[in-house]
Structure formats: structure tokens, C-alpha cells
Amino acid sequence: MKIRNIIFVLSCFFSGSVFAGETTGKVNLLYVHGYNDFILFSMISAQPGFASCAVTGRYAISTSTQQGKNIFSTILAAKAANLTITVSGKSTCTTHGDAEDISAIVVN
């Protein structure tokens, strides 16, 4: 019984990644705002997967960090070359309240 309780508690801590979004497809629209440091984009995908907070079906990144700039340049390159990418989300919407934060991007 004790092991069951431990497994339950651990699953509660690690369950956030289970609900994180993941989408494979091509970049559809890219939103670059002139008044802040975040970028929003949407994708063309047969089976999009988003966190429940991402009600707009978009992903968001902040370009205030080097990681965000790297992700943004990857998105731009994929859009320009019409490449398929896989985006893994963080299951959070802290960068922009209705778009999922990005954990990783894979160029397929």
C-alpha cells in the first residue's frame, strides 16, 4: 500500500508533461509584434495537440532570451523552406495567455 501512495504522489508531480501539447506540421502564420518581445505562430496540422490553456491554437516564444532567439530563427527557417516541424509545448501559457509556451522544436 505504501508503494502505491508513493507512485501516486510521483505521478502528480510529473503529470504536467503528459498534458503538454505536441504538434507536427508546417508553420502557417507567424505573428511578430513591434511592441513586445514575443512571437506567436500557428501551424497547419492534421492532428494538433495543445495544452488546454492554448485556446487560440497557437504557440508563443519570448525573444528576450538566447533560447527564444534560437527557436525563432528555427521557425523562420522552417517557414521559408516550407519544412515540417514538430513542436513540443510546456503545457503552460505564461508568455502569452492563450498560446502554449514551447519546450522544443524538431525540424523533420
C-alpha positions as CSV (number, residue, x, y, z in Angstrom):
1,M,0.0,0.0,0.0
2,K,2.8,2.4,0.8
3,I,4.4,1.9,-2.7
4,R,1.0,2.8,-4.3
5,N,0.9,6.0,-2.4
6,I,4.5,6.9,-3.4
7,I,3.7,6.2,-7.1
8,F,0.5,8.3,-6.9
9,V,2.4,11.3,-5.4
10,L,5.2,11.0,-8.0
11,S,2.7,10.8,-10.8
12,C,1.1,14.0,-9.6
13,F,4.4,15.8,-9.8
14,F,5.3,14.5,-13.3
15,S,1.8,14.6,-14.9
16,G,2.2,18.1,-16.4
17,S,4.4,16.8,-19.2
18,V,1.6,14.3,-20.2
19,F,-0.7,17.2,-20.9
20,A,1.8,19.2,-22.8
21,G,1.0,19.9,-26.5
22,E,2.8,18.5,-29.4
23,T,2.1,19.3,-33.0
24,T,3.7,18.2,-36.2
25,G,3.1,20.2,-39.4
26,K,4.2,23.3,-41.2
27,V,4.2,26.9,-39.9
28,N,1.1,28.6,-41.1
29,L,1.0,32.1,-39.7
30,L,3.8,34.0,-37.9
31,Y,2.9,37.0,-35.6
32,V,5.8,39.3,-34.9
33,H,4.7,42.3,-32.7
34,G,6.5,45.5,-32.7
35,Y,5.6,46.5,-29.2
36,N,6.9,43.5,-27.1
37,D,9.4,40.6,-27.3
38,F,7.2,37.6,-28.0
39,I,6.4,35.8,-31.2
40,L,3.2,33.8,-31.9
41,F,2.7,31.3,-34.6
42,S,0.2,28.7,-35.7
43,M,0.7,25.5,-37.7
44,I,-1.0,23.5,-40.4
45,S,-1.5,20.1,-38.9
46,A,-3.9,17.2,-39.3
47,Q,-3.8,16.4,-35.5
48,P,-2.8,19.4,-33.5
49,G,-2.1,18.9,-29.8
50,F,-2.2,21.8,-27.4
51,A,-2.4,22.4,-23.7
52,S,-5.9,23.3,-22.5
53,C,-4.8,27.0,-21.9
54,A,-3.9,27.4,-25.6
55,V,-7.4,28.2,-26.8
56,T,-6.2,30.1,-29.9
57,G,-4.3,27.1,-31.3
58,R,-1.0,29.0,-31.3
59,Y,2.4,28.6,-29.8
60,A,4.3,31.5,-28.2
61,I,8.0,32.3,-27.6
62,S,9.8,35.2,-26.0
63,T,12.8,36.5,-27.9
64,S,14.2,38.1,-24.7
65,T,16.5,35.1,-24.2
66,Q,19.0,33.4,-26.4
67,Q,16.9,30.2,-26.3
68,G,13.9,32.1,-27.6
69,K,16.0,33.7,-30.4
70,N,17.3,30.2,-31.4
71,I,13.7,28.9,-31.6
72,F,12.6,31.9,-33.5
73,S,15.3,31.5,-36.1
74,T,14.4,27.8,-36.5
75,I,10.8,28.7,-37.0
76,L,11.8,31.3,-39.7
77,A,14.0,28.9,-41.5
78,A,11.3,26.2,-41.5
79,K,8.7,28.7,-42.7
80,A,11.0,29.9,-45.5
81,A,11.9,26.4,-46.6
82,N,8.4,25.0,-46.2
83,L,9.7,22.3,-43.9
84,T,7.7,20.2,-41.5
85,I,8.5,20.7,-37.8
86,T,7.4,19.1,-34.5
87,V,6.8,21.5,-31.7
88,S,6.6,20.3,-28.1
89,G,4.9,22.5,-25.7
90,K,5.4,23.1,-21.9
91,S,1.7,22.8,-21.0
92,T,1.8,26.4,-19.9
93,C,0.7,29.7,-21.4
94,T,2.9,32.2,-19.5
95,T,4.4,34.1,-22.5
96,H,1.0,34.9,-24.0
97,G,-2.1,33.9,-22.0
98,D,-3.8,32.0,-24.8
99,A,-0.9,30.4,-26.6
100,E,1.3,27.5,-25.4
101,D,4.9,28.0,-24.4
102,I,7.5,26.0,-26.4
103,S,9.8,23.4,-24.9
104,A,11.5,22.2,-28.1
105,I,11.3,22.2,-31.9
106,V,12.4,19.4,-34.2
107,V,12.9,20.1,-37.9
108,N,11.8,16.9,-39.7
